[in-house]
Amino acid sequence: MAQLIRTGQLSSREVVQAHLDRISAVNPKINAVVTLTAENALEAADAADKAVASGAKLGPLHGVPFTAKDSIDTANVPTQRGSPIFKGRVPDTGATSVSRMKEAGGILLAKTNLPEFSYWIESDNLLTGRSNNPWDLERTPGGSSGGESAAIAAGMSPLGLGTDLAISVRGPAAQTGIVSLKATHGRIPMTGIWPRVPRRFWHVAPMARTVRDLALAFSQLAGLRDSRNSSARRVGEAFIKPSVCSSSENGRPIGIPLTL
């Protein structure tokens, strides 16, 4: 998708509008998206298209929309943590993970559902209700990043950010047929993530429909925030060779990790 936008085969506005249309069509039954940033996303898409036309330097995720779990702070966009206690809460600053996605050219499209405070294996709460599995609306997409996994699986988002303590991105990914990565603790900074108390066990995690997209997102998210963080960052570090991702043996995709 990013490559199609970079080469002018698709415009970012077309991509963002297609996902907004998809949200309008299927979210009423799935309830994965709880806050939509349509106006801001379309403005950002227009700016992205102008950058392509002008020959400006483009990031790896230039013009690509993404979504974020509603426990992850987003500047000037509600982050309500699935709780009536935080209804209407709008943070002034965004999480480092969100900022890095934007720095890479990504466009925040929406916030996604979760259990209250991220503490449950189903994505249901008293503020924004229950998320349903797009493959079977009577079943759960899991938790606590179930709204994110449901949105990606249903085509409402190509890429997203979740969080994981015990199984919170891996379980929902398995239950909805997408992919996720719980990386080594500290590989992605936890700034702007709530709750804070179990932070030594908590992880920010990318979610996507393909391993290729997951690796691309992780390459932009990983690394040092400041001297208090234990991770080390090499900007644009590649975790899977793109040329290898597209090769296959007996019809099966192959990937070679470049770092562990």
C-alpha positions in Angstrom: 0.0 0.0 0.0 2.8 2.4 0.9 4.6 1.6 -2.3 1.4 2.3 -4.4 1.1 5.7 -2.7 4.7 6.5 -3.2 4.6 5.7 -6.9 1.3 7.6 -7.4 -0.7 4.4 -8.3 -3.0 5.2 -5.4 -3.5 8.4 -3.6 -3.5 8.5 0.2 -6.9 10.2 0.1 -8.3 7.2 -1.8 -6.8 4.8 0.7 -8.0 6.7 3.8 -11.5 7.2 2.3 -11.8 3.5 1.4 -11.1 2.6 5.0 -13.5 5.2 6.3 -16.2 3.7 4.0 -15.4 0.3 5.3 -15.7 1.5 8.9 -19.1 3.0 8.0 -20.3 -0.2 6.5 -19.2 -2.8 9.0 -18.3 -1.2 12.3 -22.0 -0.9 13.5 -22.1 -4.7 13.8 -18.5 -5.3 14.9 -18.0 -2.2 17.2 -14.2 -2.3 16.9 -13.8 1.4 16.3 -14.8 3.7 19.2 -13.3 7.1 18.1 -13.0 8.1 14.5 -10.6 10.9 13.3 -12.0 11.2 9.8 -11.6 14.9 9.2 -8.0 15.0 10.5 -7.1 11.8 8.6 -8.4 13.2 5.3 -6.5 16.4 5.8 -3.3 14.4 6.5 -4.0 12.3 3.4 -4.2 15.4 1.2 -0.9 16.7 2.7 0.6 13.3 2.0 -0.5 13.4 -1.6 1.0 16.9 -2.0 4.3 15.6 -0.6 4.3 12.8 -3.2 3.6 15.3 -6.0 6.3 17.7 -4.9 9.0 15.0 -4.8 9.6 15.4 -1.0 11.3 12.8 1.0 8.7 10.2 2.1 8.7 7.9 5.1 8.3 4.1 4.9 4.6 4.4 5.9 3.9 7.6 3.9 0.1 8.1 3.5 -0.9 4.8 5.1 -3.7 4.9 7.7 -3.3 3.1 11.1 -5.4 2.6 14.2 -4.5 2.5 17.9 -5.9 0.8 20.9 -7.7 3.2 23.2 -5.3 2.7 26.1 -2.6 4.4 24.0 -2.5 8.2 24.3 -3.2 10.2 21.1 -2.7 13.9 21.3 -6.0 15.9 21.0 -7.9 12.7 20.3 -10.0 11.0 23.1 -8.2 8.1 24.9 -10.8 6.8 27.3 -9.3 3.5 28.4 -12.6 1.6 28.1 -13.8 3.2 31.4 -16.6 5.6 32.3 -14.1 7.0 34.8 -12.1 8.4 31.8 -15.0 9.3 29.6 -14.1 12.4 27.5 -10.4 12.3 28.4 -8.3 14.0 25.8 -4.5 13.8 26.3 -2.3 16.8 25.3 0.5 14.5 24.1 0.7 11.2 22.3 2.5 8.0 23.1 6.0 7.6 21.6 4.7 4.6 19.5 2.0 6.8 17.9 4.5 9.6 17.3 6.9 7.2 15.6 4.1 5.9 13.3 3.3 9.4 12.3 7.0 10.3 11.8 7.2 7.4 9.4 4.3 8.9 7.4 1.4 7.0 9.0 -2.0 8.6 9.4 -4.0 8.0 12.6 -7.5 6.9 11.5 -9.3 5.7 14.6 -9.1 4.4 18.2 -10.2 0.9 18.9 -12.1 -0.9 21.7 -10.7 -2.8 24.7 -11.9 -4.1 28.1 -11.8 -1.6 30.9 -8.2 -0.7 31.8 -7.1 -3.5 29.3 -7.7 -6.1 32.0 -9.7 -8.9 30.4 -9.6 -11.5 27.6 -12.7 -10.1 25.9 -13.1 -6.5 24.6 -16.2 -5.3 26.4 -16.8 -2.4 28.7 -19.5 -0.2 30.2 -18.4 2.9 28.1 -18.1 1.7 24.5 -19.7 -1.8 24.7 -18.7 -5.1 23.2 -16.5 -5.8 20.2 -17.5 -8.8 18.0 -15.4 -11.1 15.9 -15.8 -10.2 12.2 -15.7 -13.9 11.3 -18.6 -14.7 13.6 -20.5 -11.9 15.3 -21.6 -14.1 18.2 -17.9 -14.7 19.2 -15.3 -12.5 20.7 -12.2 -11.2 18.9 -10.4 -11.6 22.2 -8.7 -9.1 24.5 -7.4 -6.9 25.5 -6.5 -5.7 22.0 -9.6 -7.3 20.5 -11.0 -4.1 19.0 -7.7 -3.6 17.2 -7.6 -7.2 15.9 -11.2 -7.0 14.8 -10.7 -3.7 12.9 -7.7 -5.1 11.0 -9.3 -8.4 10.2 -12.5 -6.7 8.9 -10.5 -4.4 6.6 -11.2 -1.2 8.6 -7.5 -0.7 9.2 -4.4 -2.1 7.5 -2.1 -1.7 10.5 -2.5 -1.0 14.2 -1.0 -0.6 17.7 -2.0 -2.8 20.6 -0.6 -3.6 24.0 0.2 -7.0 25.6 0.6 -8.1 29.2 -0.3 -11.8 29.1 -1.8 -12.5 25.7 -3.4 -9.2 24.7 -2.2 -9.0 21.1 -1.3 -12.6 20.4 -4.6 -14.0 21.5 -6.8 -11.5 19.6 -4.6 -12.0 16.5 -5.1 -15.8 16.7 -8.8 -15.4 17.2 -9.3 -13.1 14.1 -6.7 -14.5 11.7 -4.2 -11.6 11.7 -0.6 -11.3 12.9 1.0 -9.5 15.9 4.3 -9.3 17.7 5.1 -9.1 21.4 8.7 -7.9 21.1 11.3 -8.0 23.8 10.4 -5.7 26.7 11.7 -2.2 26.1 12.2 -2.7 22.4 9.3 -0.2 21.9 9.0 2.6 24.5 6.0 2.5 26.8 5.6 6.3 27.1 2.0 7.3 26.9 0.6 3.8 27.7 -1.8 3.1 30.5 -2.0 1.4 33.1 1.5 2.2 34.4 1.7 -0.1 37.4 2.7 -3.4 35.7 4.9 -1.6 33.2 7.9 -4.0 33.6 5.6 -6.7 32.1 3.7 -4.5 29.6 4.5 -4.3 25.9 3.5 -2.1 22.9 2.9 -4.2 19.9 2.2 -3.8 16.2 -0.7 -5.7 14.6 -1.3 -6.3 10.8 -2.7 -8.7 8.2 0.8 -9.8 6.9 4.2 -10.5 8.4 5.7 -8.1 5.9 3.5 -5.2 7.2 4.3 -6.2 10.8 8.0 -6.1 10.2 7.8 -2.7 8.5 5.9 -1.2 11.4 8.2 -2.8 14.0 11.2 -1.3 12.2 9.8 2.2 12.7 8.6 1.6 16.3 11.6 -0.1 17.9 14.4 1.7 19.8 15.6 4.0 22.5 13.4 6.8 23.8 15.9 8.2 26.3 18.6 7.1 28.8 16.1 5.5 31.1 14.9 3.0 28.5 16.8 -0.2 28.0 16.3 -0.5 24.3 18.7 0.5 21.5 17.6 2.1 18.3 18.9 2.0 14.8 16.5 4.2 12.7 14.9 2.2 9.9 16.4 -1.0 11.1 15.2 -3.9 8.9 14.0 -7.0 10.7 13.1 -9.1 7.6 14.5 -8.7 4.1 11.7 -7.5 1.8 13.1 -9.6 -1.1 13.0 -12.7 1.0 9.5 -12.1 2.2 8.2 -12.4 -1.3 10.0 -15.6 -2.1 8.6 -19.1 -1.5 9.3 -22.7 -1.4 6.5 -25.2 -2.2 4.1 -22.3 -2.1 5.0 -21.2 1.5 6.4 -17.7 2.3 9.9 -17.6 3.8 11.3 -14.9 6.1 14.8 -14.6 7.4 15.1 -12.7 10.8 18.1 -10.3 10.7 18.1 -9.7 14.5 16.8 -11.6 17.5 
